[in-house]
Structures are given as structure tokens and as C-alpha cells.
Amino acid sequence: MTEKEVQQSILIAGLIRKYRDGSISEEEILLLDKWKRSREENRALFEKLMDDEMLGEALLEMEEADTGLHVQHIFEKAGLDLPVTQPPAVRRFLSKRTAQWLAAAALIAAIAGTAWFFAGTAARHLENKPIAAADAILPGSDKAVLTLSDGSQIALDSTLQDVIEEQGNVNIVSKGGRLVYDASQLLKEDSRPVSINTITTPRGGQFQVVLPDGSAVWLNAASSISFPTTFTGSERKVTITGEAYFEVARDQSKPFRVFVIPHVGAAGGMEVTVLGTHFNINAYPDEDAMRTTLVEGSVMVRKADAQMKIMPGEQASIAVNSVVFEKKHPDMEEVLAWKNGRFKFNNTDAVSIIHQIARWYDVEIKTEGDLSAIRFSGGISRKDNIEKLLEILESEGRVKFERQGRHIIVQPNH
């Protein structure tokens, strides 16, 4: 490998190590995602590094390989201690998942990805699997990143249980795909400063959070919510990007305000004000409008000088660059399908469907030709693999898909 390739491998290995121990930043997640998407081999390598059994076998092979001074040089460049290469240490890694062996596995596998790792352990594993299984694109899952007020981050998934952090008198408890801010021990006169936390879901991820006031929030893929660990003052404020469903705890003395921005750092967002109600907000940057759909209660939506009050079953829609709200009566089952674990299309345009597929399965989809007049109706579980969904869409004879790894081309079927 060239010096440049070595440096790149060290960088990526460090990002993978941070991803596994939960210390990776949002900027680093974007960098890692860019690397994964650049080559199908990178994506495959990343998935292998998420498999503890694969890592353990790779380490055992490293025990037997004569990596010599080259490996030591690489470790020194990465600022890591070269582990003592004894098989028992590897076995301890498998049971205790020590940070040192995680770092070693990620580093060696990433650096030698085109050499012994793929030619050895990974290749033999793939030989024992059908090609379709090895190449399958799986649906999204419960995963997110929690960013604390000091900038530290915790990787979240459905396996985390019990208290993962304490902030003041608030315990942050993980319960299988849901984060609960337990403020039951909060002192009424607590003078400690309020902290701001952010939960961010990647493409291919979703998560739930119960806020300190008891309000429940479901985050769809590629979304985020920022909120204080304690709601002080005369109102409750949160900020979101992407898509979220709210069940707001009623509190007549403290209105609940949601500030909606099309993407991080954007101006010209929307504000939703409620006392206690259930509603869905969709504000992805690749959609043509920001939409608030009310299930129960009542809400007031505002953007600049424009405002609209909606009732259950109604939707307030406004284009990002517009100052006029449009009231609609959408298919509520379709709007809430993602939260209920399904895709639901009711004469839905093909472009919107493609956006949903790309976010949930974390794939890149390129359109060729005009799809604006093509619409679909139907439904499918979000737990199904992408192949099943694409086959259903293709079966109507109006579009065709060409898949190359995680890159998909869709065009009209003339």
C-alpha cells in the first residue's frame, strides 16, 4: 500500500472503532458513510466489522500471520498500543469486547482489507453463503446517536438496557430501542444549569424517546431532535429535522413548541405550538414541503407571518420557500405508516416513494427519465428486505430497477 492509502486506512479504522464504542461525532458519521458508499467492498468490510464472530476469527488469523514490523508501524501511526498476540487474549476479546482488541481488529481489517482479511476469513465466510444472502440489503433498525451537552456521544440501539447516563437529577434510561428521560428525582428548586441533548438517527435507523415531561417522540430515519434535560420556564421547546411523531403530555401551564428546520443550520423553518396532542411532522430537505398532520387535539403552525390552526385529520403543508400554508385531508394511515412499521402508498408519486426507500434502506437511488406522472398504491412491512419491495413496484410494469450493490437506478418502463 502507498503512504496515502495507509493514512486513509488509519483514518477509517479510527472512525470504525469510534462507531463501535459510541464516541463518533455527527461529522465523523458523515465521513464514514461517504467512505462506505464509495465502493461496495468498503460497505462489505464495514458490515464484517460489525460482526463480533468475524472480528474474533480475523484476530485469530492475525495471531498466525507474520505481520511483523509493518503492523507495528501502522499501530504506532494510529496512536495505539500493539496488543500482546496470545490466543487467550483473543478469546477474552470475544467475551469482554475490550476496547484494545476492538481497536486492533478495526485497524488491521481496514488496513489489510484488500489483502489477508478479504482473501482469508471473509472470503471463506462468503463461500459458505448464497450470493443473494451476502448481497442482500436489509431494512433499517433501531439505532441512533445521543449527543450530550458536553459533545460526548453514545451509540444507541435496541440492545442497550438500563441507565446509560445521569445528568443532574435526570436519569437517561435505554429500554430496547427507546430512550427515557426519567425526571422523577428532579428537585423543584434544582439550580444546576439545564443541558441540551440531541438524538440523531442515521439513514436506515429509527428511535423513540420519552422526554423529561413524559412526552413521547418517534424519530424516523435521517432525523434529529434537540431538547433540554429539564423543561424550565413558561414553555417546552424542542427542535427537529426530518420526520417525527409526537404524543405530547398535557400541561396547561406550559405550551409545547416544536421548531422545525429543513436541515441543520437552515433558516426559514416552521413552528408548531400545542398543549397536549398527537401529531406527525415531515420536513425532510429532499421533500417539496414541510407537513404537520394532526391525529388528536389541536395545533397552531407558523412560518414567518403565516399561520394556520388545524384539527384532527387535517394537514398543514407549506413549501420551504413559501409563506402560505395549504390545508389538506391526507390518508392518515399513509402518513403514520412509518411509525407503525409499514410502507403505505395511496396514489403516492414515485419520487416520494424513492425518497422513503433510500432513507430506510440506506441506499443511493438515481432516477433516469421522467417519473413525475407515475403513482402507486399498496403496502408492505418495513421489516421486509428491499428486493421484495422493488419486485412489487416493478410488477405493475411502470418502472424498472437496476441494482448494483447499494446503488440503484430506477427509470420508467416504456
C-alpha positions as CSV (number, residue, x, y, z in Angstrom):
1,M,0.0,0.0,0.0
2,T,1.1,3.6,-0.6
3,E,1.7,6.0,2.2
4,K,-1.6,7.8,1.2
5,E,-3.5,4.5,1.3
6,V,-2.1,3.7,4.7
7,Q,-3.1,7.1,6.1
8,Q,-6.6,6.7,4.7
9,S,-6.9,3.2,6.2
10,I,-5.8,4.5,9.6
11,L,-8.4,7.3,9.5
12,I,-11.2,4.9,8.5
13,A,-10.1,2.3,11.1
14,G,-10.3,5.0,13.8
15,L,-13.8,6.0,12.7
16,I,-14.9,2.4,12.7
17,R,-13.5,2.0,16.2
18,K,-15.4,5.2,17.4
19,Y,-18.6,3.9,15.8
20,R,-18.4,0.7,17.7
21,D,-17.7,2.3,21.1
22,G,-20.2,5.1,20.6
23,S,-17.8,8.0,20.6
24,I,-18.2,9.0,16.9
25,S,-19.4,12.5,16.1
26,E,-22.0,13.5,13.6
27,E,-19.4,14.9,11.2
28,E,-17.4,11.6,11.5
29,I,-20.6,9.6,10.8
30,L,-21.0,11.5,7.6
31,L,-17.3,10.9,6.6
32,L,-17.7,7.2,7.4
33,D,-20.9,7.0,5.4
34,K,-19.2,8.6,2.4
35,W,-16.4,6.0,2.6
36,K,-18.9,3.2,2.8
37,R,-20.8,4.4,-0.2
38,S,-17.7,5.0,-2.4
39,R,-17.1,1.2,-3.0
40,E,-19.2,-1.9,-2.4
41,E,-16.1,-3.5,-0.9
42,N,-16.0,-0.8,1.8
43,R,-19.6,-1.4,2.6
44,A,-19.0,-5.2,2.9
45,L,-15.9,-4.6,5.1
46,F,-17.9,-2.3,7.4
47,E,-20.6,-5.0,7.8
48,K,-17.9,-7.6,8.6
49,L,-16.5,-5.3,11.3
50,M,-20.0,-5.1,12.9
51,D,-20.0,-8.9,13.3
52,D,-18.2,-9.9,16.5
53,E,-17.7,-13.5,15.3
54,M,-16.0,-12.3,12.2
55,L,-13.8,-10.0,14.2
56,G,-12.8,-12.7,16.5
57,E,-11.8,-15.1,13.7
58,A,-9.9,-12.3,11.9
59,L,-7.9,-11.7,15.1
60,L,-7.1,-15.4,15.4
61,E,-5.8,-15.3,11.9
62,M,-3.7,-12.3,12.8
63,E,-2.2,-14.4,15.5
64,E,-0.9,-16.8,12.9
65,A,0.1,-14.3,10.3
66,D,3.6,-12.8,10.1
67,T,2.6,-9.2,10.1
68,G,5.9,-8.1,11.6
69,L,7.2,-4.6,11.8
70,H,4.7,-3.3,9.2
71,V,1.8,-3.9,11.6
72,Q,3.7,-2.3,14.5
73,H,4.5,0.7,12.3
74,I,0.8,1.1,11.5
75,F,-0.3,0.8,15.1
76,E,2.3,3.5,16.1
77,K,0.9,5.8,13.4
78,A,-2.6,5.3,14.7
79,G,-1.5,6.1,18.3
80,L,-2.5,2.6,19.5
81,D,-0.6,0.1,21.6
82,L,0.2,-3.1,19.8
83,P,-1.7,-5.9,21.6
84,V,0.0,-8.9,23.0
85,T,-0.7,-11.6,20.4
86,Q,-1.7,-14.5,22.5
87,P,-4.8,-16.6,21.6
88,P,-6.2,-16.3,25.1
89,A,-6.3,-12.6,24.7
90,V,-8.4,-13.0,21.6
91,R,-10.8,-15.3,23.4
92,R,-11.1,-12.7,26.2
93,F,-12.0,-10.1,23.4
94,L,-14.8,-12.3,22.3
95,S,-16.3,-12.5,25.8
96,K,-15.4,-9.0,27.2
97,R,-15.1,-6.9,24.0
98,T,-12.2,-4.9,25.4
99,A,-11.5,-1.6,23.7
100,Q,-7.9,-2.5,22.8
101,W,-9.0,-5.5,20.8
102,L,-11.8,-3.6,19.1
103,A,-9.2,-1.1,18.0
104,A,-6.8,-3.8,16.9
105,A,-9.5,-5.6,14.9
106,A,-10.8,-2.5,13.2
107,L,-7.4,-1.2,12.3
108,I,-5.9,-4.4,10.9
109,A,-9.0,-5.3,9.0
110,A,-9.4,-1.9,7.4
111,I,-5.7,-1.6,6.5
112,A,-5.4,-5.0,5.0
113,G,-8.9,-5.1,3.5
114,T,-7.6,-6.0,0.0
115,A,-5.1,-8.5,1.3
116,W,-5.4,-11.1,4.1
117,F,-8.8,-10.1,5.5
118,F,-10.8,-10.4,2.3
119,A,-8.6,-13.2,0.9
120,G,-8.9,-15.1,4.2
121,T,-11.6,-15.1,6.7
122,A,-14.2,-13.0,4.9
123,A,-13.7,-14.9,1.6
124,R,-14.3,-18.3,3.3
125,H,-17.4,-17.0,5.0
126,L,-18.8,-15.7,1.8
127,E,-18.1,-19.1,0.1
128,N,-20.5,-20.7,2.6
129,K,-23.3,-18.2,1.9
130,P,-25.6,-17.9,-1.1
131,I,-24.7,-14.8,-3.2
132,A,-28.2,-13.4,-2.7
133,A,-27.8,-13.5,1.1
134,A,-24.4,-11.9,1.1
135,D,-25.6,-9.2,-1.2
136,A,-28.9,-8.6,0.5
137,I,-29.9,-5.1,1.5
138,L,-31.6,-5.4,4.9
139,P,-34.2,-3.0,6.3
140,G,-33.5,-0.3,8.9
141,S,-33.4,-0.9,12.6
142,D,-33.5,0.8,16.0
143,K,-30.3,2.9,16.1
144,A,-29.3,6.5,16.8
145,V,-26.6,8.6,18.3
146,L,-27.2,10.6,21.5
147,T,-25.1,13.7,21.8
148,L,-24.8,15.1,25.3
149,S,-24.3,18.8,26.2
150,D,-20.5,18.4,26.5
151,G,-20.3,17.0,23.0
152,S,-19.7,13.4,24.0
153,Q,-21.8,10.8,22.1
154,I,-23.4,7.5,22.9
155,A,-24.4,5.0,20.2
156,L,-27.9,3.7,20.7
157,D,-29.5,0.5,19.6
158,S,-32.1,-2.0,20.7
159,T,-29.6,-4.0,22.8
160,L,-28.8,-1.2,25.3
161,Q,-30.7,-1.5,28.6
162,D,-30.8,0.3,31.9
163,V,-29.3,3.7,32.9
164,I,-26.7,4.9,30.4
165,E,-26.2,8.4,31.7
166,E,-27.0,10.7,34.7
167,Q,-27.4,14.4,34.1
168,G,-28.3,16.4,37.3
169,N,-31.3,14.6,38.8
170,V,-32.3,13.2,35.4
171,N,-31.5,9.6,34.6
172,I,-31.3,8.6,30.9
173,V,-32.5,5.1,30.6
174,S,-32.3,2.9,27.5
175,K,-35.1,0.3,27.1
176,G,-34.7,-1.7,23.9
177,G,-35.0,0.9,21.1
178,R,-36.4,3.7,23.4
179,L,-34.6,6.3,25.4
180,V,-36.4,7.5,28.6
181,Y,-35.5,10.7,30.4
182,D,-36.6,9.9,34.0
183,A,-37.0,13.1,35.9
184,S,-38.9,11.6,38.8
185,Q,-36.0,12.5,41.2
186,L,-35.8,16.1,39.9
187,L,-35.8,18.7,42.7
188,K,-38.2,21.6,42.2
189,E,-35.5,24.1,43.2
190,D,-32.6,22.5,41.4
191,S,-30.2,25.3,40.5
192,R,-28.0,23.3,38.2
193,P,-27.8,24.5,34.6
194,V,-30.1,22.8,32.0
195,S,-28.3,20.6,29.5
196,I,-29.3,20.3,25.8
197,N,-29.3,16.8,24.3
198,T,-29.7,15.7,20.7
199,I,-30.7,12.3,19.3
200,T,-29.9,11.7,15.7
201,T,-31.0,8.8,13.6
202,P,-28.9,7.8,10.5
203,R,-30.3,6.6,7.2
204,G,-31.5,3.1,8.0
205,G,-32.3,3.9,11.6
206,Q,-35.2,4.9,13.8
207,F,-35.6,5.5,17.6
208,Q,-38.0,6.5,20.3
209,V,-37.5,8.9,23.2
210,V,-39.6,9.8,26.2
211,L,-38.8,13.5,27.1
212,P,-38.5,14.7,30.7
213,D,-42.1,15.9,30.7
214,G,-43.4,12.5,29.7
215,S,-44.0,13.4,26.0
216,A,-43.2,10.5,23.6
217,V,-41.4,11.1,20.3
218,W,-40.8,8.6,17.5
219,L,-37.9,9.6,15.1
220,N,-37.9,8.3,11.5
221,A,-34.7,7.6,9.6
222,A,-32.3,10.6,8.9
223,S,-33.9,12.7,11.6
224,S,-33.0,14.5,14.8
225,I,-34.4,16.1,17.9
226,S,-32.8,18.5,20.3
227,F,-34.3,19.2,23.7
228,P,-33.4,20.2,27.3
229,T,-32.9,17.6,30.0
230,T,-35.4,19.7,32.1
231,F,-38.2,21.9,30.8
232,T,-37.9,25.1,32.8
233,G,-39.6,28.5,32.3
234,S,-43.1,29.0,30.8
235,E,-42.9,26.7,27.8
236,R,-41.4,23.4,26.5
237,K,-39.2,23.8,23.4
238,V,-37.7,21.2,21.1
239,T,-36.1,21.4,17.6
240,I,-36.4,18.7,15.0
241,T,-35.2,17.8,11.5
242,G,-36.5,15.1,9.2
243,E,-39.7,13.3,10.4
244,A,-41.1,12.8,13.9
245,Y,-44.3,11.7,15.5
246,F,-45.3,13.3,18.9
247,E,-47.6,12.3,21.7
248,V,-47.3,15.4,23.9
249,A,-48.0,15.2,27.6
250,R,-50.7,17.7,28.5
251,D,-49.7,20.7,30.6
252,Q,-52.0,23.7,30.5
253,S,-49.4,25.9,32.1
254,K,-46.6,25.1,29.6
255,P,-47.2,25.1,25.9
256,F,-45.2,22.7,23.9
257,R,-43.3,24.2,20.9
258,V,-41.6,22.3,18.1
259,F,-39.2,24.3,15.9
260,V,-38.9,22.5,12.5
261,I,-36.0,23.2,10.2
262,P,-35.5,21.6,6.8
263,H,-31.9,20.7,7.6
264,V,-29.3,21.5,10.3
265,G,-28.3,25.2,10.1
266,A,-31.2,26.2,7.8
267,A,-33.3,29.3,8.2
268,G,-37.0,29.8,7.4
269,G,-38.3,26.9,9.4
270,M,-41.7,26.2,10.9
271,E,-43.1,26.3,14.4
272,V,-45.8,24.1,15.9
273,T,-47.5,25.0,19.2
274,V,-49.6,22.6,21.3
275,L,-50.7,22.0,24.8
276,G,-51.2,18.2,24.6
277,T,-51.9,16.3,21.4
278,H,-50.7,13.7,18.8
279,F,-49.3,14.8,15.5
280,N,-46.7,14.0,12.8
281,I,-44.2,16.4,11.3
282,N,-42.4,15.6,7.9
283,A,-39.8,18.2,7.0
284,Y,-37.1,16.3,5.0
285,P,-34.8,18.5,2.9
286,D,-35.5,16.4,-0.2
287,E,-39.3,16.8,0.0
288,D,-41.2,19.7,-1.6
289,A,-42.9,20.9,1.6
290,M,-43.0,20.8,5.4
291,R,-46.1,19.0,6.6
292,T,-47.8,18.8,10.0
293,T,-50.6,16.2,10.3
294,L,-52.8,16.2,13.4
295,V,-54.1,13.0,14.9
296,E,-55.6,14.2,18.1
297,G,-56.1,17.6,19.8
298,S,-55.3,20.9,18.0
299,V,-52.2,22.7,16.9
300,M,-51.2,26.0,15.5
301,V,-48.5,26.1,12.9
302,R,-46.5,29.2,12.0
303,K,-43.9,30.2,9.4
304,A,-42.8,33.8,9.3
305,D,-46.1,35.8,9.3
306,A,-48.2,32.9,8.1
307,Q,-50.1,30.7,10.5
308,M,-52.8,28.1,10.4
309,K,-54.8,26.1,13.0
310,I,-55.7,22.5,12.1
311,M,-58.0,20.0,13.6
312,P,-57.7,16.1,13.8
313,G,-57.4,14.6,10.3
314,E,-56.1,17.8,8.8
315,Q,-52.6,18.6,7.5
316,A,-50.9,22.0,7.2
317,S,-48.4,22.0,4.3
318,I,-46.0,24.7,3.3
319,A,-43.2,24.8,0.8
320,V,-39.8,25.7,2.1
321,N,-39.6,28.9,0.2
322,S,-43.3,29.8,0.6
323,V,-45.2,31.9,3.2
324,V,-48.6,30.4,2.6
325,F,-50.0,27.3,4.3
326,E,-52.2,24.8,2.4
327,K,-54.8,22.8,4.4
328,K,-55.2,19.1,3.2
329,H,-57.0,16.0,4.3
330,P,-54.4,13.2,3.8
331,D,-54.7,9.5,4.1
332,M,-53.9,9.2,7.8
333,E,-52.9,5.6,7.5
334,E,-50.3,6.5,4.9
335,V,-49.0,9.4,7.0
336,L,-48.5,7.2,10.1
337,A,-47.4,4.0,8.3
338,W,-43.7,4.5,9.1
339,K,-44.4,4.9,12.8
340,N,-46.4,1.7,12.7
341,G,-43.7,-0.3,10.9
342,R,-45.1,-0.2,7.3
343,F,-44.9,1.4,3.9
344,K,-48.3,2.6,2.8
345,F,-48.9,4.2,-0.6
346,N,-52.2,5.7,-1.6
347,N,-51.8,7.1,-5.2
348,T,-48.3,8.2,-4.0
349,D,-45.9,9.6,-6.5
350,A,-42.9,7.5,-7.4
351,V,-40.3,10.2,-6.4
352,S,-41.7,10.4,-2.8
353,I,-41.6,6.6,-2.6
354,I,-38.0,6.5,-3.8
355,H,-37.0,9.0,-1.1
356,Q,-38.6,6.7,1.6
357,I,-36.8,3.7,0.2
358,A,-33.4,5.4,0.1
359,R,-33.8,6.7,3.7
360,W,-35.0,3.4,5.3
361,Y,-32.7,1.0,3.5
362,D,-29.7,3.5,3.4
363,V,-29.2,3.1,-0.4
364,E,-28.3,5.5,-3.2
365,I,-31.1,5.7,-5.8
366,K,-30.6,7.5,-9.1
367,T,-33.5,8.3,-11.3
368,E,-33.3,8.3,-15.1
369,G,-36.2,9.7,-17.1
370,D,-39.5,11.4,-16.0
371,L,-41.2,9.7,-13.1
372,S,-43.4,12.6,-12.1
373,A,-46.6,11.1,-13.5
374,I,-46.1,7.6,-12.0
375,R,-48.1,6.7,-8.9
376,F,-48.5,3.6,-6.8
377,S,-51.0,2.3,-4.2
378,G,-50.4,-0.6,-1.8
379,G,-48.5,-1.5,1.4
380,I,-45.7,-3.7,2.8
381,S,-43.9,-4.2,6.1
382,R,-40.8,-2.1,6.7
383,K,-39.2,-5.3,8.0
384,D,-39.1,-6.8,4.5
385,N,-35.9,-6.7,2.5
386,I,-35.6,-4.2,-0.3
387,E,-35.8,-6.9,-3.0
388,K,-39.4,-7.7,-2.1
389,L,-40.5,-4.0,-2.2
390,L,-38.7,-3.4,-5.6
391,E,-40.3,-6.5,-7.0
392,I,-43.8,-5.3,-6.0
393,L,-43.2,-1.9,-7.6
394,E,-41.8,-3.5,-10.8
395,S,-44.7,-5.9,-11.0
396,E,-47.1,-3.1,-12.1
397,G,-44.9,-2.6,-15.2
398,R,-44.4,1.1,-14.9
399,V,-40.9,1.3,-13.6
400,K,-37.8,-0.9,-13.6
401,F,-34.9,-1.1,-11.2
402,E,-31.3,-1.9,-11.8
403,R,-29.3,-2.7,-8.7
404,Q,-25.5,-2.6,-8.3
405,G,-24.7,-3.3,-4.7
406,R,-26.3,-0.4,-2.7
407,H,-26.6,1.7,-5.8
408,I,-30.0,1.5,-7.6
409,I,-31.1,3.0,-10.9
410,V,-34.8,3.5,-11.5
411,Q,-36.4,4.5,-14.8
412,P,-39.8,4.4,-16.5
413,N,-40.6,1.1,-18.1
414,H,-41.6,2.3,-21.6
